[in-house]
Amino acid sequence: MNVAYAYPWDIVGDPSAPSRLAELGVEAVALAASYHSTRAATPYHPAHRVLDVPQSAFYLPVRPSSWGRLTPASPTWTPTDAYLQARDALKAVGLQVHAWTVLTHNSFLGGMHPDLVVRNAFGDPYPYALCPAFEDVIEYCERLVSEILTVGEPDGLILEACGPMGFGHQSVHEKTAGADWTSVDSDLLTLCFCTACAPRYPEGTRERVRAAIDGPTASAVTSPASSKHDPTSPAPTSSAPFATSPAPAPASPSAAAQAGASRASGSSAAASPTAASPAAASPASGSPSSPGTVEAALGPFADDVRNVRVDLSASLRTRLITVARETAPNVPITLHANPDPWAASSFAALPAGEPGAEVLVGNCWGDPTSDAARLARLGELCGPGQRVGAYVLALPPRPADGQALAEQLRTYAKAGATDFHLYHAGLASPRRLAAMAEALRLIR
């Protein structure tokens, strides 16, 4: 199946949008039902060219009785029922509509509920990252899935950020590059030590993570006070299949600067691949004695910490699939997944497979050979009847070249991909849309 990704505001108010998407040669549109903040180009829209989306929002009517402690925001930049309007317009031209659902990436709710967000080993909060170790967060995700299936009535459900978010995130005016953190440092800064996560790790894990990030010279530049535990964090308590890569970026990119592979694209700890995070540094930038892998940094704690991280994604995934099957038994489920057990964010860790989903989609924003290897591994994790999808970047830095894109699709098909998820039909220029259509024609 060929799927084009789009936002509700790409379709609402633009009568030509549904037919334009249908002409790409896709069978379905992944339409954002719940999405984080962004700044998006709208190259075709008759009313605007750039849309500033200041906060995470839910694009179906928010029914207060359907929510608990965490209630999503409604948009003010597009109609509150924008998903429904866009869905109906797309279905009118024969397209399926799959609900693109971003789960734990929500800076609006993280800002409202700072006690429920990811915190690193130094106690620093990541407001964009709801931690799925908290029952309130899991319940919010369950209600989100239930509402989308009940009110939105999609033809398919796509789950993104179905697990913890990571360190890499394209924040407002990101200023982290000068710290010269390595890719391993970024992965360690992804580990959550919130009040729900910290007690799950072996005693001494927090100190080991801090020491690994600060390095052997930290004692010469760190005051004694800085070694104390953050008062907002709990006191410490009690070889990966894919190599780590530079720290990645946010869950789903805006129109600007799409570049670089991340753990979302295969091996580093973050959200959906977009512009490479400034926090990423080459391993060479670290101290000669810096650990070369997360396992080396964590030492005897590695297995226990890895199991905790994998279980966070697995437990959330199990809960959500159960809710989805109870609410809409026949709606197929697609997971944005990564076989790397240290993965975080939009492509959550899935090292052992998931029999409850129909499609496992791997990120393909980096080197095609590495991306193909990741897809092949997802294929090995699939059971009977399950499919592998390739999440393919058709925006910069990729060229607007249909033949080049087709060659990439062939590479991914050889690796086992049967579904192509094209990012992003709403952000793409006319040349890029034409390249998408040409590529799909060439591989038929």
ABEGO torsion letter per residue (X at the ends): XBBBBBBAAAABGBAAAAAAAAAAGBABBBBBABBBBBBBBBAABAABABBBBABBBBABBBBAAABBABBBBBBAABBAAAAAAAAAAAAAAGBBBBBBBBBABBAAAAAABAAABBBBAAGBBBAABBBAABAAAAAAAAAAAAAAAAAAGBABBBBBGBEBBBABBBBBGBBAAAAGBBAAAAAAAABBABAAAAAABBBGAAAAAAAAAAEAAAAAABBAAAABBBAABBBBBXXBABBBBBBBBBABBBABGBBEBBAAAGABBBBBBBBBBAABBBAAABBAABBABAAAAAEAAAAAAAAAAAAAAAAAAAAAAAAAAAABAABBBBBBBBABAABBEABBBBAAEBAABABBBBBBABBAAAAAAAAAAAAAABBBGBBBBBBBBABOABBBBAAAAAAAAAAAAAAGBABBBBOBAAABBAAAAAAAAAAAAAAX
